[in-house]
Amino acid sequence: MSQDNLIPDLNQPLPPRKPEWLRMKRQGGEVYNEVKRLMKTAALNTVCESANCPNRAECFSTRTATFLLMGNVCTRHCTFCNIPGGKTAPLDADEPRRVAETVKHLGLKFAVVTSVNRDDLPDGGAAHIAETIHQIRALNPGCGVEVLIPDFMGDAAALDIVLKAKPEVLNHNLETVPRLYPALRTQADYQRSLQVLQQSRDWADRTGDPIKVKTGIMLGVGETRDEVVDLMKDAVAHGAEILTIGQYLRPSHRHHPVRRYVEPSEFDELGAMGRDLGIGWVESGPMVRSSYHAREQSETLGGPGTGKKVAHE
């Protein structure tokens, strides 16, 4: 392994303050505040706010948001995530309807839905996610849906429940390289996450449904470049057609530290490498997050039924 490819060792000093390219856009404005009020009125959570996403000013200002289902408390305690772990509340059976109504109010043509991990539920919340897809479609004909799902603890039957609802995009994030799972995803398993991607790809191939399989990772947590390339190869081998790559930003001093800030040019290089490896769309940049440009990714790859793959430059 080339020494030029190594990220600073975990025992080395932390990097200096954030570079200019990671400065968040100013929040506010009429549309931004309207979206915030709408979510509050509908008693809905967004990952945009719960995870302190740096793109929420841009997304809210274009009347876009990523809905966070099943509460704002997770059953896991990932050290990179701003969503707290702890005791969860009972499922809100009316939440899928309110999400669908909010999608209609926003006039969305493509909705992105994610959730906390709910390992306390027999199906991990799969039926709740599927019902949300059904409700969105019923109230918003022609609206595409991307779901960013947990691993359901490897429960294939739970994953099938979501796949049968036929989202346009099935997203499950690998998050980081396998070596760093014990430090960042203590209750997850890299091979289990790869299996989620593979099962989704196999299901789509077997049924003929044009589901796009997607995953995402963050950089700057201690990985090496070679490990990232190996991860991209794993993603391709397990059916991923869309990949997002972004810079990890530490939510607080209690979370996993940032080990380096990756230059924009390196994101460009990794994006090109991913496309060369066969990933149809790689969204790679410092501020990229899982749902960033989700509609554009789905449409550029052909949308429902086309089977078209177009690389994004």
N, C-alpha and C positions, 0 to 999 in steps of 0.2 A: 504494500500500500504506500502510495506517495505521501511524503510528509506534508506536501502542499494541500492534500485533501483532508487533513485532520482538523476537526473543530477543537478549540481549546479544551484541555483536560478539565474534568469536573472540579479538580482541586485548585485550578488556577484562579487568579482574581477575576471578578466580574467585569464585564465590558463597561466603557464609559456611558454617559447619558445617551438617550435616544438620538439618533441622527435625524436630520431635517426631513428625510423622506418618510419618516414614521410619525410626523405630526398629524394629529387628528384634525379633520375639518371642523370648522366652527358649527355648533349646533344651534337650531332655532329657526324661526320663520313660520309663516302662517300654516303651510302644509305640514311641516314637521310637528308643530304643536297640535294640529288637527288629528294626526295619526296617533300621537300619544294620548290625547283625550279619548279617541275612539276605543283604543285598547283598554283604557281604564274603565270606560263606561260599560264595555262588554265583559269586563272582568276576565281579560285574557292576558297571558304572559307572552312575551317575545324573547327569543334568544338574543335578539339585538341588544336589549337592555340587561337581561339577566346575566349574559356572558360579557357585558361591557364591550360590544363589538365596535371597532374603530370606524366602521363604515355606516353606522346607523344614521348619521346626519345625511349622508348621500341617499340612503335607501328610504328613510322616512320622508325626505323631501320630494321623492318621486312616488310617494304613496305605496311603498313596498315594505314588507316586514316578514320575518320568519316566525311563525307561530310556535310556541313552546307548550306542548300538551302535558297533562297529568300533573300539574302543579309546578312549583318553583323550588322544590327540594328533591335531591337525588338520593338513591339508596347506595351510591358509590361515593368514593372520596378521592377522585383523581386530583393529583397535586398541581395540575396545570389549569384547572377549570374554576371559573368564578361562581358557578352554581353550587350552593352549599349542599353538603350531604347531611342526612339526619332522618328524623321521623317524618314520614310522608302522610299526606291527607288522603281520605277516600277519594276515589275517582268521581269526577263531576260528570254525570251522564248527559247533561245538557251542553257540555263544552263543544262537542262536534258541531252542533247546530249553530252555536254562536260564532264559531270559526267560519262556517259557511256564510253566515249573514254578513260578517265583517269582510270576507272576500268580495261579496257582492257590493257592499258599500264602497269599498276601495276601487271597484271596477277592475279587479285583477284578471288577467288572462292566463296567469301562471302562478300558482300558490305553492309556497314552500312551508313544510310542516316538520317540526322535529319534536323531541320529547326528552324528558329526564329519563334516567334508568329507573325502572320500577321492578326490581328483583323480588319485591314483596308480593307481586301479583302472580297467579298461576301461569298466565300466558305472557307475563312481562309487559302487559298493556297492548299487545298486538291487536286485539279486537277493537280497542278504543281508537287506535290509529286507523284501522281499516274503516271504522264507522265514520271517522272524520273525512276520509277520502270520499266515501259514498255521499255524505251530506254536502260536501263541496260540489261534487258533480251534479247532484240533484237540483241545487239552487243556482248553479252557475254552469249551464251547458257549454261544453267546449273548453272549459278551463282545464289547463294542464296542472298536474300535481307532482311535486317532488317530495319524498319523505326521507328524512335523515333519521335512521333507526338505531336503537341499541342492538347488542348482539343476542338478546333474549337468552343469555346463558347457554347458547348452542342448541336451543330447542327448535328443531327443524319444523315442527308442526306450527309453532307460533309464527315463524317467518312465512310459512305458507299462507297463513291468514292474511298477512299484509300483501303478499304477492297476488293473491286472488282478487284483491281490490284494484289491481292493475294501475298502480301509479305510473306516470310517464318515466320517472327517474327513481330508482331505489339506491339510496346513498347510505353507506356505512363507512365511517372514517377509521382508517388504520391508525391515524394520529401521529405515530412515531415509529422508529425502527425497533425491532424486537429486543435488542439489548437494553433499551431504556424503559421497557414496559414495567419492570419492578419499581422503578423510580417514579413513573408518571401515571401508569394505569394498573394499580396494584390488584384490582379485581377483574382485570381483563386478560385476554390471552391472544397473542398475535395470530396463531394458527386458527383459533376459533373465529377471529374476525375475517381472515382470508376465506374461511368456509362460508361465512355469510355471503361474501361476494360470489363465490363459486356456486352456491345453491341458487342464488338469484339468477346468475347467468344460465345455469342448467335449466331452471324453471322456464325462463323466457324462451330458450331454444326449444324446449320440449313442447311448449304450448303454442308457440308462434306469436306470443304477445310481444310487442316492440318495446319492452322495458329497457331503459338504459341503466347500466350498472356504474355506480360512481363511488369514489372514495376520496379522502383528503388527508394531508399531513401538514405538520408545522415544523419549521426549522428554527435552529437556535437554542435547542435544549441539550445539546451535547452529542449529537449524531455526527458521523463522518460522511463525506461526500459519497464514498464507495457504498456505505450502508444505504444511503438514499437511492442510489442507482439499483442496488439489489432489491430494495422495496418496490421500486417501480416495475422491475421485472416480475416480481411476485404478483403485483396488481394486474399486470397484463395477463399473466399465466392463469389468473383466477377470474378473468372475465371483465375487468374494469374497462370502461370506455371513456370515462371522464375522471380527471384528477385535478384537485385543487392543492396548491402549495403556497403556504403563507408564513409570515414571521410570527413566532410566538412572542406574546407580550405578557409580562408577568402581572396578574391582577392585583397582587399585594405582596408584601414581604413574607407572608406565610406560605406563599406558593413557590413552586419550583423556579429557581433563578434562570434568567436569560444568560446563556453562555456566550452568545455572540449575536451581533446584528448582521444579517446577511445582506451583502450588496445587491442592489437591483440587477446588476449585470449577471450575477450568479443565478438569480431566479430565472432570468432569460435563458441562460445556458441549460439549466435543468429542465425548463419547459421544452426547449428544443430536443433535448435528449429523450424526454418522455414521449414526444410525438414520433421520434425516430424508432422508439421501441414498439410503437403500434397503438398508443393511446390516442383516441380520436380527437379529444379536446383536453389540453392542459392549461388550466388557469393558474399562472404562476407569477407571484409578485408579493412585495412586502406586506401589503394590506389585504391580500386575498383571504377570504374566509369561506367556509363550506358552501354557503348559499349565494355567494357573490356571482352575479351574472348567470344565475341558474336558468332563467328563461332562455337567454341567448344560447347557452350550451345545448339545451334540448332542441331548440329550433335549428341550430346550425348542424347538428348531427342528424337532422332529417325529420324530427318530430314523429308522431305516431304513424306507424305503418310504412314508412319510406325505406327503412333499412340503410339510409344514406349516411356515410361517414365523411366529414370534411374537417381537415386539420385547421386549427385556429392559429394564426400567426400573431 
